[in-house]
């Protein structure tokens, strides 16, 4: 089936939007859309890929877990992969999941119900009862090493409470801030002139992912200097206070464990038994877990906590339901991203009423003009909300809101709030319609759609629009880009307002003498100084800029703010071409042929490099020593090198993950959808008994179908004679 151009464009936009949202949520701890909006976009992407399976690729968020890890931390490979959970938003969807369970197992299943903690996933590994490592989820396979910080959290035991510990146990859980602690943190943030956290999850993520070790090293260096210089006493006091502050934040984190990964030296048969074992080991398990006989009882649990969710001392956004028996879990298996034996029932967003005071427009780093609601502050889902995105002028019109309206505002336990619509009965005639500006509010350039069919208006003055320039500079330092600590929103603004840089191209040539002319980067003179000195902001920024020059090529690509180019596409481009010059020289056809790129991203890359001033940015960075080359990645060699395989149904001797791993280890590529590029469809027992859509499509396209024996021969011998 030929894929319409509008479907390709929408797919690319959704992939970019979701990937960007994941980066902001998982990596930057600065979400940009609500959970409800994210779920809507994700569902739309699933529907689009269902209509056009050829769109499915490794780039799609439907094929991946979580977000990218930050390279601010050392990578840690999980002993067993951390999967995501499929969601149900209604009892109808919950019933459909249950019917699949009954179909695949043939018997009623005992279920375990637990609250879905709105925190940050963590993976703990204990060896002989001693904490060996702590890591974030990352992409499910590789996370960030946060062991140093985890050892400062009282809720995480350093040693297990037993004389006979298991030789090895991998424990999964959530770190979180109790709501009372979260309120204290935001009060503290305001008192210090900082910005408040949107929700407890973000506060927990930001706290756990601090570089306390770097602060301790800064303190050691400051102590050495202070021994010889009295003028550094103030700096020493400041670093000490910052370190104490970071440690105290970590001590306020809680932990609830909810799963067991790899383990040796212990044996349990049920999820609930596993929780009992974890509790005896001194690990904090939830006291709100319930084992129920059937789905009806699970629904009663869901309804109870839906009515009493604010009685819990931590934020929740739903209920997790699991098949309790471990053997049944193994039989049911997993997809590429989620277990079939578990599901998360998401509660409907909390809805409140507040006044829409105004609608303003902000300009992003790629020029997108985004209307946002200015609201009468209102408390909802654990935090006070005063702004909410409205995406574009069409969205404002669709929602039917007028400036001055009383509006419905929702927030799903969670992240960025969303205006749902007006309370029409409360209108008194003083309300007025929003008029989308025709010109950029920051540089007065006429706004326009950049492509036919685009609903977003953008400012085309990419080079000199103050808002775009400020956001691009800020983005260079973000965790998903070059990860420059100290290059935040305030420092980006200061660099531009003090005329220290003309654009992002000048960042890597900054000198201390320049920073000394800007108050933000200096400190007041002491009795022994005659002039202002470089402050902590300036010292840190210069050191981090120097460190960032060695970041890998894919990060440099992300930092350039090329439309649609997030970490996934950047890695693919860097791995394929190996240098910035090679990427710049490649034509659109060559770029689009790269797995994980495609025509939309390829066109965006070509357009970006076509503008001479952007080439100047690259040239400045290269001249300053920023890394512009990368080792070209190669596909693992093996009997299946470059062969595309789709796996469906249950295969004796394999879980879904282990079957995919077997293909991957031999150089093959496992995808979730059958297309013209698929070489083999491996159809397991359940698929053969009842032909799936994948099997039907494979037969239609002439894709070779293998049973379990054929799969074994393929793994051993490769294509041709092997299959």
URVENHU-V38614 format. One record per pair of residues at least 6 apart in sequence whose C-alpha atoms are under 7 Angstrom apart, sorted by sequence separation. I is the first residue (numbers start at 1). J is the second residue. If there is no record, write none. Layout:
I,J / I,J
//
This chain:
24,30 / 25,31 / 49,55 / 88,94 / 102,108 / 125,131 / 126,132 / 137,143 / 138,144 / 150,156 / 189,195 / 190,196 / 197,203 / 226,232 / 268,274 / 279,285 / 292,298 / 323,329 / 333,339 / 334,340 / 363,369 / 378,384 / 379,385 / 390,396 / 411,417 / 439,445 / 440,446 / 462,468 / 475,481 / 476,482 / 477,483 / 478,484 / 495,501 / 501,507 / 515,521 / 516,522 / 525,531 / 577,583 / 592,598 / 609,615 / 622,628 / 635,641 / 663,669 / 24,31 / 49,56 / 125,132 / 136,143 / 151,158 / 189,196 / 225,232 / 226,233 / 333,340 / 362,369 / 363,370 / 377,384 / 378,385 / 410,417 / 411,418 / 439,446 / 440,447 / 449,456 / 477,484 / 525,532 / 558,565 / 592,599 / 663,670 / 24,32 / 125,133 / 135,143 / 136,144 / 332,340 / 361,369 / 362,370 / 377,385 / 378,386 / 409,417 / 410,418 / 438,446 / 439,447 / 449,457 / 450,458 / 477,485 / 524,532 / 525,533 / 558,566 / 714,722 / 124,133 / 125,134 / 135,144 / 136,145 / 332,341 / 361,370 / 362,371 / 377,386 / 409,418 / 410,419 / 438,447 / 448,457 / 449,458 / 523,532 / 524,533 / 558,567 / 713,722 / 714,723 / 21,31 / 124,134 / 135,145 / 186,196 / 275,285 / 361,371 / 376,386 / 409,419 / 410,420 / 447,457 / 448,458 / 477,487 / 522,532 / 523,533 / 592,602 / 660,670 / 713,723 / 21,32 / 123,134 / 124,135 / 134,145 / 135,146 / 186,197 / 360,371 / 361,372 / 375,386 / 408,419 / 409,420 / 447,458 / 448,459 / 477,488 / 522,533 / 523,534 / 591,602 / 21,33 / 122,134 / 123,135 / 134,146 / 135,147 / 329,341 / 359,371 / 360,372 / 374,386 / 375,387 / 407,419 / 408,420 / 447,459 / 522,534 / 523,535 / 558,570 / 122,135 / 123,136 / 134,147 / 223,236 / 359,372 / 360,373 / 374,387 / 408,421 / 446,459 / 447,460 / 474,487 / 521,534 / 522,535 / 557,570 / 710,723 / 122,136 / 123,137 / 133,147 / 222,236 / 359,373 / 373,387 / 407,421 / 408,422 / 445,459 / 474,488 / 500,514 / 521,535 / 588,602 / 121,136 / 122,137 / 358,373 / 359,374 / 372,387 / 373,388 / 407,422 / 408,423 / 474,489 / 588,603 / 121,137 / 134,150 / 358,374 / 372,388 / 373,389 / 406,422 / 407,423 / 445,461 / 521,537 / 522,538 / 554,570 / 219,236 / 302,319 / 356,373 / 357,374 / 372,389 / 373,390 / 405,422 / 406,423 / 516,533 / 521,538 / 554,571 / 681,698 / 65,83 / 182,200 / 323,341 / 356,374 / 357,375 / 371,389 / 372,390 / 474,492 / 516,534 / 588,606 / 65,84 / 322,341 / 323,342 / 356,375 / 357,376 / 371,390 / 440,459 / 473,492 / 219,239 / 322,342 / 355,375 / 356,376 / 370,390 / 371,391 / 401,421 / 406,426 / 498,518 / 554,574 / 674,694 / 219,240 / 321,342 / 322,343 / 354,375 / 355,376 / 370,391 / 371,392 / 399,420 / 400,421 / 401,422 / 553,574 / 321,343 / 354,376 / 370,392 / 371,393 / 399,421 / 400,422 / 405,427 / 443,465 / 470,492 / 681,703 / 683,705 / 177,200 / 320,343 / 321,344 / 442,465 / 443,466 / 470,493 / 515,538 / 572,595 / 674,697 / 680,703 / 681,704 / 682,705 / 683,706 / 684,707 / 176,200 / 320,344 / 354,378 / 442,466 / 572,596 / 644,668 / 645,669 / 646,670 / 674,698 / 679,703 / 680,704 / 681,705 / 682,706 / 683,707 / 684,708 / 176,201 / 319,344 / 320,345 / 442,467 / 584,609 / 641,666 / 642,667 / 643,668 / 644,669 / 645,670 / 646,671 / 676,701 / 678,703 / 679,704 / 680,705 / 681,706 / 682,707 / 257,283 / 318,344 / 319,345 / 405,431 / 494,520 / 640,666 / 641,667 / 642,668 / 643,669 / 644,670 / 645,671 / 646,672 / 680,706 / 14,41 / 131,158 / 177,204 / 216,243 / 257,284 / 258,285 / 318,345 / 319,346 / 404,431 / 569,596 / 639,666 / 640,667 / 641,668 / 642,669 / 644,671 / 646,673 / 130,158 / 131,159 / 176,204 / 215,243 / 256,284 / 257,285 / 318,346 / 352,380 / 388,416 / 403,431 / 404,432 / 569,597 / 638,666 / 639,667 / 640,668 / 646,674 / 130,159 / 175,204 / 255,284 / 256,285 / 317,346 / 318,347 / 388,417 / 389,418 / 402,431 / 403,432 / 637,666 / 638,667 / 682,711 / 129,159 / 130,160 / 256,286 / 317,347 / 381,411 / 388,418 / 402,432 / 403,433 / 636,666 / 637,667 / 14,45 / 129,160 / 212,243 / 350,381 / 380,411 / 381,412 / 388,419 / 402,433 / 403,434 / 473,504 / 636,667 / 381,413 / 402,434 / 635,667 / 381,414 / 644,677 / 645,678 / 651,684 / 11,45 / 212,246 / 469,503 / 644,678 / 645,679 / 646,680 / 647,681 / 648,682 / 649,683 / 650,684 / 651,685 / 644,679 / 645,680 / 646,681 / 647,682 / 648,683 / 649,684 / 650,685 / 129,165 / 565,601 / 643,679 / 644,680 / 645,681 / 646,682 / 647,683 / 648,684 / 649,685 / 650,686 / 128,165 / 129,166 / 508,545 / 564,601 / 649,686 / 128,166 / 649,687 / 128,167 / 648,687 / 27,67 / 127,167 / 128,168 / 26,67 / 27,68 / 127,168 / 306,347 / 563,604 / 19,61 / 27,69 / 126,168 / 127,169 / 207,249 / 208,250 / 562,604 / 18,61 / 27,70 / 126,169 / 207,250 / 393,436 / 562,605 / 22,66 / 23,67 / 125,169 / 126,170 / 359,403 / 15,60 / 22,67 / 23,68 / 125,170 / 358,403 / 15,61 / 124,170 / 125,171 / 357,403 / 358,404 / 562,608 / 123,170 / 124,171 / 356,403 / 357,404 / 123,171 / 124,172 / 356,404 / 580,628 / 3,52 / 123,172 / 204,253 / 355,404 / 356,405 / 579,628 / 580,629 / 122,172 / 123,173 / 355,405 / 356,406 / 579,629 / 122,173 / 355,406 / 356,407 / 486,537 / 578,629 / 579,630 / 121,173 / 122,174 / 272,324 / 354,406 / 355,407 / 578,630 / 663,715 / 121,174 / 122,175 / 271,324 / 353,406 / 354,407 / 578,631 / 120,174 / 121,175 / 270,324 / 271,325 / 353,407 / 354,408 / 486,540 / 487,541 / 578,632 / 82,137 / 119,174 / 120,175 / 270,325 / 271,326 / 353,408 / 354,409 / 486,541 / 577,632 / 119,175 / 120,176 / 269,325 / 270,326 / 352,408 / 353,409 / 485,541 / 574,630 / 576,632 / 83,140 / 117,174 / 119,176 / 269,326 / 351,408 / 352,409 / 575,632 / 576,633 / 651,708 / 82,140 / 351,409 / 352,410 / 575,633 / 76,135 / 81,140 / 82,141 / 149,208 / 351,410 / 485,544 / 81,141 / 350,410 / 351,411 / 484,544 / 349,410 / 350,411 / 484,545 / 349,411 / 350,412 / 78,141 / 146,209 / 149,212 / 349,412 / 77,141 / 78,142 / 348,412 / 349,413 / 392,456 / 484,548 / 77,142 / 76,142 / 77,143 / 482,548 / 75,142 / 76,143 / 75,143 / 76,144 / 69,138 / 75,144 / 76,145 / 482,551 / 68,138 / 69,139 / 74,144 / 75,145 / 67,138 / 68,139 / 73,144 / 74,145 / 66,138 / 67,139 / 73,145 / 66,139 / 482,555 / 65,139 / 66,140 / 69,143 / 70,144 / 481,555 / 482,556 / 553,627 / 65,140 / 69,144 / 177,252 / 359,434 / 481,556 / 552,627 / 553,628 / 177,253 / 178,254 / 549,625 / 550,626 / 551,627 / 553,629 / 176,253 / 177,254 / 481,558 / 482,559 / 549,626 / 550,627 / 553,630 / 175,253 / 176,254 / 481,559 / 549,627 / 552,630 / 639,717 / 640,718 / 175,254 / 176,255 / 639,718 / 175,255 / 120,201 / 174,255 / 175,256 / 119,201 / 173,255 / 174,256 / 118,201 / 173,256 / 174,257 / 476,559 / 120,204 / 173,257 / 475,559 / 119,204 / 120,205 / 172,257 / 173,258 / 171,257 / 172,258 / 173,259 / 172,259 / 171,259 / 172,260 / 368,456 / 369,457 / 171,260 / 368,457 / 369,458 / 472,561 / 170,260 / 171,261 / 368,458 / 369,459 / 170,261 / 367,458 / 368,459 / 170,262 / 367,459 / 169,262 / 170,263 / 367,460 / 169,263 / 152,247 / 168,263 / 169,264 / 317,412 / 367,462 / 168,264 / 317,413 / 153,250 / 154,251 / 167,264 / 168,265 / 316,413 / 152,250 / 153,251 / 166,264 / 167,265 / 315,413 / 152,251 / 155,254 / 156,255 / 166,265 / 153,253 / 155,255 / 166,266 / 367,468 / 366,468 / 364,467 / 365,468 / 363,467 / 364,468 / 365,469 / 363,468 / 365,471 / 364,471 / 365,472 / 505,617 / 504,617 / 508,621 / 506,620 / 505,620 / 509,624 / 505,621 / 508,624 / 162,281 / 161,281 / 160,281 / 161,282 / 160,282 / 157,283 / 179,313 / 178,313 / 179,314 / 178,314 / 179,315 / 177,314 / 29,202 / 114,288 / 114,289 / 29,205 / 113,289 / 114,290 / 29,206 / 113,290 / 112,290 / 113,291 / 112,291 / 111,291 / 112,292 / 80,261 / 111,292 / 80,262 / 110,292 / 111,293 / 79,262 / 110,293 / 111,294 / 199,382 / 110,294 / 199,383 / 109,294 / 113,298 / 198,383 / 366,561 / 118,315 / 366,563 / 117,315 / 118,316 / 117,316 / 118,317 / 116,316 / 117,317 / 115,316 / 116,317 / 116,318 / 115,318 / 116,319 / 115,319 / 116,320 / 114,319 / 115,320 / 113,319 / 114,320 / 113,320 / 114,321 / 113,321 / 112,321 / 113,322 / 111,321 / 112,322 / 111,322 / 112,323 / 111,323 / 112,324 / 110,323 / 111,324 / 109,323 / 110,324 / 199,414 / 199,415 / 198,415 / 104,332 / 86,338 / 84,337 / 85,338 / 83,337 / 84,338 / 85,339 / 83,338 / 88,343 / 83,339 / 87,343 / 88,344 / 89,345 / 85,342 / 86,343 / 87,344 / 88,345 / 89,346 / 85,343 / 86,344 / 87,345 / 88,346 / 89,347 / 85,344 / 87,346 / 65,337 / 63,336 / 64,337 / 63,337 / 231,526 / 231,528 / 335,656 / 336,657 / 333,655 / 334,656 / 333,656 / 36,412 / 34,411 / 35,412 / 35,414 / 35,415 / 34,415 / 34,416 / 33,416 / 34,417 / 31,415 / 32,416 / 34,418 / 31,416 / 70,479 / 70,480 / 72,483 / 28,478 / 28,479 / 27,479 / 27,480 / 23,480 / 59,568 / 59,596 / 58,596 / 57,596 / 20,566 / 16,564 / 12,600 / 9,600 / 58,671 / 57,671 / 56,673 / 53,673 / 53,674 / 54,675 / 53,675
//
